[in-house]
Amino acid sequence: AAFTVVLGSEPFADVVFDVSSSDVTEGAVSVPTLTFTAADWSVPQTVTVTGQDDDEEDGDVAYNVTVAVSSGDAKYAALASQKVNLVTEDNDVARFIVHVASNETTEAGAT
């Protein structure tokens, strides 16, 4: 999964977004922070979220990625965090495998 973040107007101070997964055992973010300056405020920055293989049959698991803002610019510092809702599809199946080394026996008791 991937999403982009971009500012709606030029900031008076740098705007930093903390990016975090609510469940790192299911999804990991590509970057922990995004920083926008007066020079690049209109250029979208991409966050990639990679599903994590946990080897457990736990079904599809919902989690979210939070994008939280901090800035010396009051108009951006006042904004609430946003969440991106995601689901990691489970690829694990409860099972066992029997490997047969020999499939013949004898009436004399041989295995």
N, C-alpha and C positions, 0 to 999 in steps of 0.2 A: 504494500500500500504506500501511497505517497500523497502529500498535500503541499501546498505552497502558502507562504505568508508574505504579505506586502503591506506597506503603510498607505493610508489614504491621503496623507499630506506630508509636507516636509517638516521634520521635527526641529525644535530649537536646541535639543540635546540628543545624544545617542539614545536609541531605544533598544533595549535588550530583552529578548524573550527566552525564558527558561522552558525547555521542552523535555517532558518526562512521561514515561509509560507508567500506568497504574499497576501493571503486572509484567515485569521484565522477564519472567519465565515464559511468557506467551508472545510478547512483542518488544523488540529493541529499537530505539530511535537511532538514526544515523548521526545526529548532532545533538549535544546537550543544550546548546545556546545558539541563538541567531542574533546578530547585531546589525542594526540599521543606523546609518549616519545621514547627515544632510546631503552627502554626495551620492548615496545609493538607495535612498528611501523608496524609490519607485520601482526598484528591480526585485521581482519575486525571488524568494529563497525557498528551496525545496527541502522538505523533511521526508526521509524514507523510513518506513517502519518494516522491519523484517521479522517474520514469524519465527519462533524458536521451537525446535523439535524437542519435546520433553520425554519421549518414550513412555508416556502414560496414556492409557485409554481414559481420557477425562472429558470426551465429547468436545463440541465446539465451545470455545471460551470467549466471552465478551470482555472487553477491557477498553480503556480509553487512553488517549495521549492528551496531556494538558499543556497548553501554551499560555504561560503566565508572563505578563509584561512588567518591566520596571524601567523607569526613566527619570531624568532630571527635568523633562518636559512635562509640565503638569497635565496637559490635555491627554497625553498617553499614559502617564502614571495612574490616572483615575480610571482607566479601563479595566474591566473585569477579565479574568482568565477565560479562555475558551477551551472546550473539549472536543476532540475528534473521536467518535465512537468507532471501534473496530471489533472484528471477530477473527480469531485464529481457528481455522478448520482443522479438526483432529484427523491425523492420518494413522493413528495407532489402533490396532484391533487385538482384543484379548483372544489368544489362541495358544495352542501348543502343537508341536510337530513331532511325529514319531518316525524315526528312521529305522528301517528293517535291515539288519545286517545279513540275515539269512531267513528265508521263508519256508524252509523244509525241516521236518523232523522225521524220525523213524519209529516204527513200533517197538524197536529194541531199546528205545529211550535216548537215542542220540538227538542232540540239539543242532 
